[in-house]
Amino acid sequence: MATRGIQQLQKLRIRYCEHGGSSATIRSYLQNSPTSNSSNNHHLINFATTNSSVKIIIKPRNGHHPYIQGEYLTGQSKQICVKNCNEGRIKEVMSMLVNTSG
């Protein structure tokens, strides 16, 4: 969400486990190849292109459930667990974090 023309979300952190079952969908979401002919496989690239002012940080965090965290201009942050969520829910969470003022 932009307040007075300034994007409020500054950073989007995606943390997941490289081996755990609860991170399977987020791993699939991140590993979809942008070279495929299907436009459905460009999830993260499309998100990054649309929200170019948001810094996206992706780091594995083995042994823990996955989450997506948004850090805002105000210094506030919001963290949402995405364990065992489908790709639609992951897109929802990312969109919600972008559209929230923090």
N, C-alpha and C positions, 0 to 999 in steps of 0.2 A: 504494500500500500504506500502510495506517495502522499506525504503531507507537504503541502505548498510546493509541490514539484520535486521533492527530495525523497528518494527511495529509502524507506526505513530499515529494511533488512540489509545488513552489511555482509554477514557470513552465513553460510549454510554448511553445517558439518554433518557428514554421513559416516556413522561408525557401525561396523558389523564384524561378525566372527567369520574367519575364513573356512571354518569346518563345521560349525554348529547348524543343526537343522532349522532353528528358528530364524536364521539369516539366509536361508536358501533363496527366498524370493528377492531379497535386496541384492544378493550376489548376481542373480539372473538379470535383474534390472540394470545393474552396473556393467555386466559383461556383454550385453547385446551389442552386436557388431554394427557400426555405422556404415559398413561397406555393403550391407545387404540391400536388396532392391525394395524391401518393405519399409515404408515410412514409420511403421510401428516400432522399429528397432532403434530409433533415434531419440529415445526418451531423454536421456541426460543432456545430449548435445542440443536438442531443441529447447530444453529448459534453460541451459546456459546461454544460448543465443538470445532467447526472449528476455532473459534477466541478466544482461551483460554487466550490470553494476554490482551484482552479488558474487562474492568470492566463494567458490565451492571447494570444500576440503573433504577428501575421502580418505579415511584411515581405517585399517583393520584393528579390531580390538578383540583378540581371541579370548574365548571363555566367557563372553558376555552377550546379552541379547542386543540386537541392533536398535539404533535410535537415530533420529534426525533432529538436529538442534539448530535453531535460528538465533543469531546474535544481531541485536538491533542498535541503531544509532544512540538510543537512550542509555545503553549499557545493560539493558535487560536481555535475558535469553529465555527461550522456550525450548523444552526438550520433549519429544514425543516418541514413545516406544513403538516400533513397527515389527515386533516379533510375530512371526507366522501370518503376516498381512499379505494380501494379494497386491499385484502391481497397481491396480486401480486405487487402492488405499494409499500406497506410497506416493502416487501422483497427487492425490487429495491433500496429504500432509504437506508436501512441498508447496503446493499452491496456497494452502491455508497460511503457511508461514510467510510466504511472500506478501499475501494480502492482509497481514496483520500489522498494526502499527507498533507493536512491542509494548 
